[in-house]
Amino acid sequence: MYKKSIKAYKQSSDLIPGGVNSPVRAFKSVKCDPVFFDRGIGSKLYDVDGNKYIDCVSSWGPLIFGHADKDTIKAINKYSKRGTSYGAPTLHETEMAKQITKMVPSIEKVRMVNSGTEATMSAVRLARGFTGKRHIIKFAGNYHGHGDSFLIKAGSGAITLGLPDSPGVTKNIAKDTLIASFNNIESVEQLFSKKENDIAAVIVEPVSGNMGLVLPQNGFLKSLKRLCSRNNALLIFDEVMTGFRLAKGGAQEIYGVSPDITTLGKVIGGGLPVGAYGGKSKIMESLAPLGPVYQAGTLSGNPLAMQAGLSVLKKLNNTVFSKLDTISREITDGIRTNIKEIGVNAIVTRLGSMMTLFFTDKDEINNYEDAMSCDADKYANYFKLMLDMGIYLPPSQFECCFFSSVMTKADIKKIINSNRVALQKIA
């Protein structure tokens, strides 16, 4: 069933560290060899062996309109004939900036980069440069890319591989990053007390997607905003996952909190590599060439990525988000019914079109410690069972499903029925 994928993995392992270019793709936490894909169309993925899957990952978020969306492909094809990159300004960058600032009111000016990691690294440097302060606060289990400042109790692949602290991160860098507990405002207050007047910023996934989907509770985000304002620190929302995925204005629109800086990615590239960070003009104007904080990128804002992203952003409206919510709610309701009827220890967390099934006896997952208590071995068995039935899920207990708007009633039914079969086998 997976002969060609197994062969492909052996070949790639001879040339690429671990055989993959991003660690979670190695399927280590689900204890099997990775699947190598050949193409995607609509809600379906096809691997090199010809197996077909309903895709519940959507390239980790950006493919709201599914694979090979005709408008995105048209935009890429059209502009590729003019060249792929000039390393010089284009009108497309201004068009993208105008679209982002229109959709996200907290962003007055924006700088394009090439990845979510670049966006978060740059945002933290900007925060330090603007405030003249040294420390940042992040939350255990939040993942902000692989920048040195963030690989301390990081989420996502770092949890998956059991490497929350990466070799290569120096002690001097690590000590400038302070760790708080998600959904625990007291833990943040204590850090501000200890490092009075030397905290540049708090960076947070407003909706955490890198220890599985964990939602902010009890006014947590609003309390963070008040605390940052009181201490003259900046609040950075990492919306690389949630931006334009949960709502037109991201998680900050849903929770009514306006951060000082927002980082974006995934959706704004329409499936091509891209990232961005933006905020209030007075902060963003600290960047070179206007200010002293330096950041650059040869391919930043390249026309192909800008047009691919615009092809998605311009189609986002209330109808699209309503459809995404309906699809996701039907899948979630079906899985919850299966859990209850079969009697397995599991819960489902969902917001919009993001969802995680946790194997746990807890009533809810609120932080890193809760997430780490989940049964990753059971999830590994569940993943393999679902894969064999043609359902492609995130290959880690600590990641999210991202559903697309092109999923059909038949897709939804198959996901729920396959879930029932898988849960019965592992109960």
Steps between C-alpha positions, in 0.01 A plus 500: 500500500791735573788330314600803293482731802725267698750492213481879461571548870807277484632698205432839658665390825829458313492864393287697747541493881230266627369472146281810538528878487278560803511263802130419546490362145715208615197348682722416801229556760252281312762227470488433128677608184379818332271505200638672191238691308471545126214749456198664658166591346217659696459323834709199392867405514659223293823329604772352279339156537170630362315494833235771542438690825257759629736776610438630852827695517471742205878555492473603867241768437540705182283296265160635601371436147668162467780378276558647154237771551430633151532867597834445674639293212381762253673777696827306524499406131416853390774673695767234450514606135626841615779347709514345843694760698675832439657576837343843458171670590177407320142621513396155625660562840302819549182321395566228758577756770176683423304174519655399834448839664141502377426159654700535825428840662787473753747503208575846359824406325632159404831346389503188284744213567530141379383285792324503833834451675640811330190692604525410870879546516466841342207600721697424816805691374273793416342488847841505667622780276188710549483462879872486573432202726654154507264221606205339329232282656370197314272219609588135552366302207468798267710458187618809314729343245857383543663828601746462787290713734201267463643149536447492873201291606380528143199324358438321170791297363714565807243323718448230239868409496548543874740792446346800677846656537717488189877460504654801329299750702751675725446568868521874441213488250295260711518716811341791313186292441266464798243220511143544624206258510227541238166604651674593827521879526658475846805330348543801271456749784774323697745534209426870463566540873834318478622684190346839568552754218702257286234303312471607137208283397268212566457272200207259494297284268161654585352163412769241551538256214834345582420289804180395335220756489486680836260792542556809717281496810339752738606825334863385484586702188339820627690462827823460303429821312436693823814359660718592203357853484558550872864393469579678172560168323372404157246223444581284197232269361645213300219449250704305247247218536185686601529811284232491226428138598267556797354830377585780258671683785637185665472403866530864606168568327332210680631592846488879461864562593727731300871402521788737437659271242348211304691228315340330201573219256349196329168633363657824369715297259222281362727199548826670397771587758419835661477683830432851627503711813324826560365737760463863593684746274710645782634151576551383141684822409785387724595262218773581250514699279292737716640390835794316656351146526636300208317223314523403134411224254591461133182312408267679743178608330579315178217539246405132478440469875317834512262409220441147634416645840277774362305239303401352838459813713271670249259205509468486879160615623235407756354236268836322477555505875144384563555206264830413669330513840216276384737241356717500812204491738345200323830310516554592865143413602532162329828422674363605838201271449738214419708570810194498723343187352825300494616623840860585412698751708522788253379854447479731200595868501384715209487863396390584148675266258776394742455185711695253715398162635681445832527156656460592865274450801500876567191710431703762314856591401608843625880503491824321419482268801148390406611434142803300608281273712312378190555149367727551198536123447125464464498788254772324298283190470201715411698687234611179327149356503358817348780518242428145385134599456593796282488784754814715524533653847781698666780250578521616862271521803626856542378643170166616359269393222427778250190439293440646153184651356496249214429200725183325389221331694654169392838610640342594833313170520813298422706686762237436770449134403874435484538668839241264645682193366838625625369585847333158531831330424702695756236535776 
